[in-house]
Amino acid sequence: MIMIDLELWDEIKKEFVLFESLVDTGSTYCVIEKSIAEATGLRPLKVLHLWQMGESLNVPKTELRVRYNGKEYEIEGLIIEVKASYKRQKLPEEECTRPESPHPLIN
């Protein structure tokens, strides 16, 4: 995983808003936390039905408009809710580094 600065289109403010974003370059879908989706006016467009650990998992799906290094992209995103107990600031002893080499959105 890498951390990048990514701009997300805010449907309410009608402008791009800067976020520090964790990127998993091997991931199938982009995931956005429900509170951020709601705050930026993103609405579920349909539901993706996944099979996880022996049972059905239904996840709201949306379209994200993002900008990275001045170039705009439209990508599919899944809206997930993260429990409040998991949300916290990074601790001083934790390290999150930015990539030293280009990543997939650059080319």
N, CA, C and O atoms as a GROMACS GRO file, in nm:
protein
  428
    1MET      N    1   0.084  -0.117   0.000
    1MET     CA    2   0.000   0.000   0.000
    1MET      C    3   0.089   0.123   0.000
    1MET      O    4   0.197   0.125   0.059
    2ILE      N    5   0.040   0.226  -0.068
    2ILE     CA    6   0.112   0.353  -0.072
    2ILE      C    7   0.016   0.466  -0.035
    2ILE      O    8  -0.106   0.450  -0.044
    3MET      N    9   0.071   0.577   0.007
    3MET     CA   10  -0.011   0.692   0.040
    3MET      C   11   0.015   0.803  -0.062
    3MET      O   12   0.130   0.834  -0.093
    4ILE      N   13  -0.093   0.861  -0.114
    4ILE     CA   14  -0.081   0.969  -0.211
    4ILE      C   15  -0.180   1.080  -0.176
    4ILE      O   16  -0.275   1.058  -0.101
    5ASP      N   17  -0.157   1.198  -0.231
    5ASP     CA   18  -0.256   1.306  -0.225
    5ASP      C   19  -0.347   1.290  -0.347
    5ASP      O   20  -0.299   1.286  -0.460
    6LEU      N   21  -0.477   1.280  -0.323
    6LEU     CA   22  -0.574   1.257  -0.427
    6LEU      C   23  -0.688   1.355  -0.408
    6LEU      O   24  -0.732   1.378  -0.295
    7GLU      N   25  -0.736   1.414  -0.517
    7GLU     CA   26  -0.848   1.506  -0.508
    7GLU      C   27  -0.976   1.432  -0.548
    7GLU      O   28  -0.981   1.367  -0.652
    8LEU      N   29  -1.078   1.444  -0.464
    8LEU     CA   30  -1.208   1.382  -0.488
    8LEU      C   31  -1.309   1.490  -0.518
    8LEU      O   32  -1.315   1.592  -0.449
    9TRP      N   33  -1.391   1.469  -0.622
    9TRP     CA   34  -1.494   1.566  -0.657
    9TRP      C   35  -1.602   1.567  -0.550
    9TRP      O   36  -1.658   1.462  -0.517
   10ASP      N   37  -1.630   1.684  -0.496
   10ASP     CA   38  -1.732   1.703  -0.395
   10ASP      C   39  -1.858   1.751  -0.464
   10ASP      O   40  -1.863   1.863  -0.515
   11GLU      N   41  -1.962   1.666  -0.466
   11GLU     CA   42  -2.088   1.699  -0.534
   11GLU      C   43  -2.164   1.813  -0.466
   11GLU      O   44  -2.246   1.879  -0.528
   12ILE      N   45  -2.137   1.834  -0.338
   12ILE     CA   46  -2.205   1.940  -0.265
   12ILE      C   47  -2.138   2.075  -0.291
   12ILE      O   48  -2.205   2.173  -0.324
   13LYS      N   49  -2.006   2.081  -0.276
   13LYS     CA   50  -1.932   2.206  -0.296
   13LYS      C   51  -1.905   2.236  -0.443
   13LYS      O   52  -1.872   2.349  -0.479
   14LYS      N   53  -1.919   2.134  -0.528
   14LYS     CA   54  -1.890   2.146  -0.672
   14LYS      C   55  -1.745   2.186  -0.697
   14LYS      O   56  -1.716   2.276  -0.776
   15GLU      N   57  -1.656   2.117  -0.628
   15GLU     CA   58  -1.512   2.138  -0.644
   15GLU      C   59  -1.437   2.014  -0.598
   15GLU      O   60  -1.493   1.929  -0.528
   16PHE      N   61  -1.310   2.005  -0.637
   16PHE     CA   62  -1.227   1.895  -0.590
   16PHE      C   63  -1.177   1.926  -0.449
   16PHE      O   64  -1.144   2.040  -0.417
   17VAL      N   65  -1.173   1.822  -0.365
   17VAL     CA   66  -1.127   1.834  -0.227
   17VAL      C   67  -1.008   1.739  -0.210
   17VAL      O   68  -1.014   1.624  -0.253
   18LEU      N   69  -0.903   1.787  -0.148
   18LEU     CA   70  -0.780   1.709  -0.131
   18LEU      C   71  -0.791   1.612  -0.014
   18LEU      O   72  -0.835   1.649   0.095
   19PHE      N   73  -0.751   1.486  -0.038
   19PHE     CA   74  -0.747   1.382   0.064
   19PHE      C   75  -0.613   1.312   0.058
   19PHE      O   76  -0.556   1.293  -0.050
   20GLU      N   77  -0.561   1.272   0.174
   20GLU     CA   78  -0.451   1.176   0.177
   20GLU      C   79  -0.517   1.041   0.162
   20GLU      O   80  -0.607   1.007   0.238
   21SER      N   81  -0.472   0.963   0.066
   21SER     CA   82  -0.540   0.838   0.033
   21SER      C   83  -0.443   0.721   0.036
   21SER      O   84  -0.331   0.730  -0.013
   22LEU      N   85  -0.488   0.611   0.094
   22LEU     CA   86  -0.412   0.486   0.088
   22LEU      C   87  -0.450   0.415  -0.040
   22LEU      O   88  -0.569   0.401  -0.070
   23VAL      N   89  -0.351   0.372  -0.115
   23VAL     CA   90  -0.376   0.306  -0.244
   23VAL      C   91  -0.319   0.166  -0.240
   23VAL      O   92  -0.201   0.146  -0.212
   24ASP      N   93  -0.404   0.069  -0.269
   24ASP     CA   94  -0.362  -0.070  -0.286
   24ASP      C   95  -0.365  -0.094  -0.436
   24ASP      O   96  -0.472  -0.111  -0.495
   25THR      N   97  -0.248  -0.096  -0.498
   25THR     CA   98  -0.241  -0.104  -0.644
   25THR      C   99  -0.290  -0.238  -0.699
   25THR      O  100  -0.307  -0.251  -0.821
   26GLY      N  101  -0.313  -0.337  -0.614
   26GLY     CA  102  -0.364  -0.465  -0.660
   26GLY      C  103  -0.512  -0.484  -0.633
   26GLY      O  104  -0.566  -0.592  -0.657
   27SER      N  105  -0.577  -0.382  -0.584
   27SER     CA  106  -0.717  -0.392  -0.547
   27SER      C  107  -0.809  -0.386  -0.670
   27SER      O  108  -0.778  -0.317  -0.768
   28THR      N  109  -0.919  -0.458  -0.664
   28THR     CA  110  -1.016  -0.456  -0.772
   28THR      C  111  -1.101  -0.330  -0.771
   28THR      O  112  -1.130  -0.273  -0.876
   29TYR      N  113  -1.140  -0.285  -0.652
   29TYR     CA  114  -1.226  -0.168  -0.638
   29TYR      C  115  -1.162  -0.064  -0.548
   29TYR      O  116  -1.082  -0.095  -0.460
   30CYS      N  117  -1.200   0.060  -0.572
   30CYS     CA  118  -1.166   0.168  -0.481
   30CYS      C  119  -1.272   0.165  -0.371
   30CYS      O  120  -1.389   0.140  -0.398
   31VAL      N  121  -1.231   0.189  -0.249
   31VAL     CA  122  -1.323   0.188  -0.136
   31VAL      C  123  -1.324   0.327  -0.072
   31VAL      O  124  -1.219   0.385  -0.048
   32ILE      N  125  -1.443   0.378  -0.047
   32ILE     CA  126  -1.455   0.507   0.019
   32ILE      C  127  -1.543   0.488   0.143
   32ILE      O  128  -1.645   0.420   0.138
   33GLU      N  129  -1.502   0.548   0.252
   33GLU     CA  130  -1.574   0.533   0.378
   33GLU      C  131  -1.706   0.609   0.370
   33GLU      O  132  -1.713   0.717   0.311
   34LYS      N  133  -1.810   0.552   0.428
   34LYS     CA  134  -1.945   0.605   0.418
   34LYS      C  135  -1.957   0.752   0.461
   34LYS      O  136  -2.026   0.830   0.395
   35SER      N  137  -1.892   0.790   0.571
   35SER     CA  138  -1.903   0.928   0.618
   35SER      C  139  -1.842   1.027   0.519
   35SER      O  140  -1.891   1.139   0.505
   36ILE      N  141  -1.735   0.987   0.451
   36ILE     CA  142  -1.674   1.073   0.349
   36ILE      C  143  -1.766   1.080   0.226
   36ILE      O  144  -1.785   1.187   0.168
   37ALA      N  145  -1.822   0.966   0.188
   37ALA     CA  146  -1.915   0.964   0.074
   37ALA      C  147  -2.033   1.057   0.101
   37ALA      O  148  -2.073   1.134   0.014
   38GLU      N  149  -2.089   1.048   0.220
   38GLU     CA  150  -2.203   1.133   0.255
   38GLU      C  151  -2.164   1.281   0.259
   38GLU      O  152  -2.238   1.366   0.210
   39ALA      N  153  -2.047   1.311   0.316
   39ALA     CA  154  -2.002   1.451   0.328
   39ALA      C  155  -1.973   1.515   0.192
   39ALA      O  156  -1.982   1.637   0.178
   40THR      N  157  -1.939   1.434   0.093
   40THR     CA  158  -1.908   1.486  -0.040
   40THR      C  159  -2.022   1.466  -0.140
   40THR      O  160  -2.007   1.493  -0.259
   41GLY      N  161  -2.136   1.418  -0.091
   41GLY     CA  162  -2.254   1.404  -0.176
   41GLY      C  163  -2.256   1.286  -0.269
   41GLY      O  164  -2.334   1.283  -0.363
   42LEU      N  165  -2.170   1.186  -0.244
   42LEU     CA  166  -2.172   1.066  -0.328
   42LEU      C  167  -2.291   0.979  -0.291
   42LEU      O  168  -2.319   0.957  -0.173
   43ARG      N  169  -2.359   0.930  -0.391
   43ARG     CA  170  -2.478   0.847  -0.368
   43ARG      C  171  -2.455   0.708  -0.428
   43ARG      O  172  -2.393   0.695  -0.533
   44PRO      N  173  -2.507   0.606  -0.360
   44PRO     CA  174  -2.499   0.472  -0.419
   44PRO      C  175  -2.578   0.467  -0.549
   44PRO      O  176  -2.690   0.518  -0.556
   45LEU      N  177  -2.522   0.406  -0.652
   45LEU     CA  178  -2.589   0.393  -0.781
   45LEU      C  179  -2.651   0.254  -0.797
   45LEU      O  180  -2.753   0.238  -0.865
   46LYS      N  181  -2.590   0.155  -0.735
   46LYS     CA  182  -2.641   0.018  -0.736
   46LYS      C  183  -2.574  -0.058  -0.623
   46LYS      O  184  -2.491  -0.002  -0.551
   47VAL      N  185  -2.609  -0.183  -0.609
   47VAL     CA  186  -2.552  -0.266  -0.503
   47VAL      C  187  -2.472  -0.379  -0.567
   47VAL      O  188  -2.520  -0.447  -0.658
   48LEU      N  189  -2.350  -0.399  -0.520
   48LEU     CA  190  -2.266  -0.508  -0.566
   48LEU      C  191  -2.285  -0.625  -0.470
   48LEU      O  192  -2.273  -0.609  -0.348
   49HIS      N  193  -2.315  -0.742  -0.525
   49HIS     CA  194  -2.336  -0.861  -0.443
   49HIS      C  195  -2.210  -0.946  -0.447
   49HIS      O  196  -2.171  -0.997  -0.553
   50LEU      N  197  -2.146  -0.960  -0.333
   50LEU     CA  198  -2.023  -1.038  -0.321
   50LEU      C  199  -2.049  -1.158  -0.233
   50LEU      O  200  -2.142  -1.158  -0.152
   51TRP      N  201  -1.968  -1.261  -0.249
   51TRP     CA  202  -1.978  -1.377  -0.163
   51TRP      C  203  -1.855  -1.378  -0.075
   51TRP      O  204  -1.743  -1.395  -0.124
   52GLN      N  205  -1.874  -1.359   0.055
   52GLN     CA  206  -1.762  -1.350   0.149
   52GLN      C  207  -1.783  -1.448   0.263
   52GLN      O  208  -1.886  -1.445   0.329
   53MET      N  209  -1.686  -1.533   0.286
   53MET     CA  210  -1.685  -1.624   0.401
   53MET      C  211  -1.818  -1.697   0.417
   53MET      O  212  -1.873  -1.704   0.527
   54GLY      N  213  -1.869  -1.752   0.309
   54GLY     CA  214  -1.987  -1.834   0.314
   54GLY      C  215  -2.120  -1.764   0.318
   54GLY      O  216  -2.224  -1.828   0.334
   55GLU      N  217  -2.119  -1.632   0.304
   55GLU     CA  218  -2.246  -1.560   0.303
   55GLU      C  219  -2.239  -1.441   0.209
   55GLU      O  220  -2.131  -1.398   0.168
   56SER      N  221  -2.356  -1.389   0.175
   56SER     CA  222  -2.368  -1.278   0.083
   56SER      C  223  -2.328  -1.147   0.151
   56SER      O  224  -2.361  -1.124   0.267
   57LEU      N  225  -2.258  -1.064   0.079
   57LEU     CA  226  -2.222  -0.930   0.126
   57LEU      C  227  -2.269  -0.832   0.020
   57LEU      O  228  -2.225  -0.838  -0.095
   58ASN      N  229  -2.358  -0.742   0.056
   58ASN     CA  230  -2.414  -0.643  -0.038
   58ASN      C  231  -2.352  -0.508  -0.009
   58ASN      O  232  -2.369  -0.453   0.100
   59VAL      N  233  -2.281  -0.453  -0.107
   59VAL     CA  234  -2.206  -0.329  -0.087
   59VAL      C  235  -2.254  -0.223  -0.187
   59VAL      O  236  -2.261  -0.250  -0.307
   60PRO      N  237  -2.289  -0.102  -0.138
   60PRO     CA  238  -2.327   0.006  -0.230
   60PRO      C  239  -2.210   0.042  -0.321
   60PRO      O  240  -2.095   0.051  -0.278
   61LYS      N  241  -2.242   0.062  -0.448
   61LYS     CA  242  -2.142   0.096  -0.550
   61LYS      C  243  -2.171   0.235  -0.603
   61LYS      O  244  -2.287   0.272  -0.620
   62THR      N  245  -2.066   0.312  -0.631
   62THR     CA  246  -2.082   0.448  -0.682
   62THR      C  247  -1.975   0.478  -0.786
   62THR      O  248  -1.886   0.396  -0.809
   63GLU      N  249  -1.984   0.592  -0.847
   63GLU     CA  250  -1.882   0.640  -0.940
   63GLU      C  251  -1.807   0.754  -0.871
   63GLU      O  252  -1.868   0.846  -0.817
   64LEU      N  253  -1.675   0.747  -0.873
   64LEU     CA  254  -1.591   0.849  -0.813
   64LEU      C  255  -1.523   0.930  -0.923
   64LEU      O  256  -1.473   0.874  -1.020
   65ARG      N  257  -1.521   1.058  -0.906
   65ARG     CA  258  -1.448   1.146  -0.996
   65ARG      C  259  -1.328   1.196  -0.916
   65ARG      O  260  -1.344   1.267  -0.817
   66VAL      N  261  -1.209   1.158  -0.959
   66VAL     CA  262  -1.088   1.194  -0.886
   66VAL      C  263  -0.990   1.265  -0.978
   66VAL      O  264  -0.996   1.254  -1.100
   67ARG      N  265  -0.899   1.338  -0.915
   67ARG     CA  266  -0.792   1.404  -0.990
   67ARG      C  267  -0.661   1.372  -0.920
   67ARG      O  268  -0.647   1.387  -0.799
   68TYR      N  269  -0.564   1.328  -1.000
   68TYR     CA  270  -0.431   1.297  -0.948
   68TYR      C  271  -0.327   1.357  -1.041
   68TYR      O  272  -0.329   1.333  -1.162
   69ASN      N  273  -0.238   1.435  -0.986
   69ASN     CA  274  -0.134   1.502  -1.065
   69ASN      C  275  -0.193   1.577  -1.184
   69ASN      O  276  -0.137   1.576  -1.293
   70GLY      N  277  -0.307   1.643  -1.162
   70GLY     CA  278  -0.368   1.726  -1.264
   70GLY      C  279  -0.452   1.653  -1.367
   70GLY      O  280  -0.513   1.717  -1.453
   71LYS      N  281  -0.457   1.520  -1.362
   71LYS     CA  282  -0.534   1.442  -1.458
   71LYS      C  283  -0.657   1.384  -1.389
   71LYS      O  284  -0.648   1.332  -1.278
   72GLU      N  285  -0.774   1.393  -1.455
   72GLU     CA  286  -0.898   1.345  -1.397
   72GLU      C  287  -0.929   1.201  -1.440
   72GLU      O  288  -0.898   1.160  -1.552
   73TYR      N  289  -0.990   1.127  -1.346
   73TYR     CA  290  -1.029   0.989  -1.370
   73TYR      C  291  -1.170   0.966  -1.316
   73TYR      O  292  -1.209   1.028  -1.217
   74GLU      N  293  -1.245   0.879  -1.380
   74GLU     CA  294  -1.373   0.832  -1.326
   74GLU      C  295  -1.355   0.684  -1.296
   74GLU      O  296  -1.324   0.605  -1.385
   75ILE      N  297  -1.376   0.648  -1.170
   75ILE     CA  298  -1.352   0.511  -1.128
   75ILE      C  299  -1.470   0.459  -1.045
   75ILE      O  300  -1.544   0.537  -0.984
   76GLU      N  301  -1.486   0.328  -1.044
   76GLU     CA  302  -1.590   0.266  -0.962
   76GLU      C  303  -1.544   0.262  -0.818
   76GLU      O  304  -1.426   0.237  -0.790
   77GLY      N  305  -1.636   0.285  -0.728
   77GLY     CA  306  -1.603   0.280  -0.586
   77GLY      C  307  -1.708   0.208  -0.506
   77GLY      O  308  -1.826   0.208  -0.542
   78LEU      N  309  -1.666   0.147  -0.398
   78LEU     CA  310  -1.756   0.082  -0.305
   78LEU      C  311  -1.764   0.167  -0.179
   78LEU      O  312  -1.662   0.214  -0.128
   79ILE      N  313  -1.884   0.187  -0.130
   79ILE     CA  314  -1.904   0.266  -0.008
   79ILE      C  315  -1.915   0.170   0.110
   79ILE      O  316  -2.005   0.087   0.115
   80ILE      N  317  -1.823   0.183   0.203
   80ILE     CA  318  -1.824   0.095   0.320
   80ILE      C  319  -1.830   0.179   0.447
   80ILE      O  320  -1.786   0.294   0.450
   81GLU      N  321  -1.886   0.120   0.551
   81GLU     CA  322  -1.893   0.188   0.679
   81GLU      C  323  -1.787   0.129   0.771
   81GLU      O  324  -1.784   0.008   0.794
   82VAL      N  325  -1.700   0.213   0.823
   82VAL     CA  326  -1.597   0.171   0.917
   82VAL      C  327  -1.645   0.202   1.057
   82VAL      O  328  -1.686   0.314   1.086
   83LYS      N  329  -1.640   0.101   1.145
   83LYS     CA  330  -1.683   0.121   1.283
   83LYS      C  331  -1.601   0.232   1.349
   83LYS      O  332  -1.481   0.243   1.325
   84ALA      N  333  -1.666   0.311   1.430
   84ALA     CA  334  -1.600   0.424   1.498
   84ALA      C  335  -1.479   0.377   1.577
   84ALA      O  336  -1.380   0.450   1.587
   85SER      N  337  -1.484   0.258   1.633
   85SER     CA  338  -1.372   0.208   1.714
   85SER      C  339  -1.246   0.184   1.632
   85SER      O  340  -1.136   0.175   1.687
   86TYR      N  341  -1.260   0.174   1.498
   86TYR     CA  342  -1.144   0.155   1.411
   86TYR      C  343  -1.086   0.287   1.362
   86TYR      O  344  -0.974   0.290   1.311
   87LYS      N  345  -1.159   0.395   1.377
   87LYS     CA  346  -1.114   0.524   1.326
   87LYS      C  347  -1.027   0.592   1.431
   87LYS      O  348  -1.068   0.611   1.546
   88ARG      N  349  -0.907   0.628   1.390
   88ARG     CA  350  -0.817   0.699   1.481
   88ARG      C  351  -0.706   0.764   1.400
   88ARG      O  352  -0.684   0.731   1.284
   89GLN      N  353  -0.638   0.857   1.464
   89GLN     CA  354  -0.522   0.921   1.403
   89GLN      C  355  -0.404   0.824   1.405
   89GLN      O  356  -0.397   0.735   1.490
   90LYS      N  357  -0.313   0.844   1.314
   90LYS     CA  358  -0.190   0.765   1.310
   90LYS      C  359  -0.109   0.794   1.435
   90LYS      O  360  -0.096   0.910   1.475
   91LEU      N  361  -0.056   0.691   1.497
   91LEU     CA  362   0.026   0.708   1.616
   91LEU      C  363   0.167   0.752   1.577
   91LEU      O  364   0.213   0.719   1.468
   92PRO      N  365   0.236   0.826   1.664
   92PRO     CA  366   0.371   0.876   1.631
   92PRO      C  367   0.469   0.765   1.593
   92PRO      O  368   0.556   0.788   1.509
   93GLU      N  369   0.456   0.647   1.653
   93GLU     CA  370   0.551   0.539   1.623
   93GLU      C  371   0.514   0.463   1.495
   93GLU      O  372   0.591   0.378   1.450
   94GLU      N  373   0.399   0.492   1.436
   94GLU     CA  374   0.360   0.427   1.312
   94GLU      C  375   0.416   0.504   1.194
   94GLU      O  376   0.430   0.626   1.197
   95GLU      N  377   0.449   0.431   1.090
   95GLU     CA  378   0.506   0.494   0.972
   95GLU      C  379   0.422   0.463   0.848
   95GLU      O  380   0.382   0.349   0.826
   96CYS      N  381   0.396   0.564   0.772
   96CYS     CA  382   0.328   0.547   0.643
   96CYS      C  383   0.411   0.626   0.543
   96CYS      O  384   0.426   0.747   0.557
   97THR      N  385   0.462   0.559   0.443
   97THR     CA  386   0.552   0.626   0.350
   97THR      C  387   0.487   0.645   0.215
   97THR      O  388   0.398   0.570   0.175
   98ARG      N  389   0.533   0.745   0.146
   98ARG     CA  390   0.486   0.772   0.010
   98ARG      C  391   0.576   0.697  -0.088
   98ARG      O  392   0.691   0.666  -0.056
   99PRO      N  393   0.526   0.668  -0.207
   99PRO     CA  394   0.605   0.590  -0.303
   99PRO      C  395   0.726   0.668  -0.353
   99PRO      O  396   0.722   0.790  -0.370
  100GLU      N  397   0.834   0.592  -0.376
  100GLU     CA  398   0.954   0.655  -0.435
  100GLU      C  399   0.950   0.646  -0.586
  100GLU      O  400   1.012   0.726  -0.656
  101SER      N  401   0.878   0.548  -0.637
  101SER     CA  402   0.869   0.533  -0.783
  101SER      C  403   0.727   0.565  -0.830
  101SER      O  404   0.635   0.567  -0.748
  102PRO      N  405   0.708   0.590  -0.957
  102PRO     CA  406   0.573   0.621  -1.007
  102PRO      C  407   0.477   0.507  -0.981
  102PRO      O  408   0.518   0.391  -0.974
  103HIS      N  409   0.351   0.539  -0.969
  103HIS     CA  410   0.251   0.434  -0.952
  103HIS      C  411   0.152   0.440  -1.068
  103HIS      O  412   0.162   0.529  -1.153
  104PRO      N  413   0.056   0.347  -1.073
  104PRO     CA  414  -0.028   0.329  -1.193
  104PRO      C  415  -0.104   0.450  -1.244
  104PRO      O  416  -0.130   0.458  -1.364
  105LEU      N  417  -0.142   0.544  -1.158
  105LEU     CA  418  -0.219   0.659  -1.208
  105LEU      C  419  -0.133   0.760  -1.282
  105LEU      O  420  -0.187   0.850  -1.347
  106ILE      N  421  -0.004   0.747  -1.274
  106ILE     CA  422   0.083   0.846  -1.338
  106ILE      C  423   0.086   0.831  -1.490
  106ILE      O  424   0.085   0.931  -1.561
  107ASN      N  425   0.091   0.709  -1.540
  107ASN     CA  426   0.107   0.691  -1.685
  107ASN      C  427  -0.020   0.694  -1.760
  107ASN      O  428  -0.019   0.680  -1.882
   0.00000   0.00000   0.00000
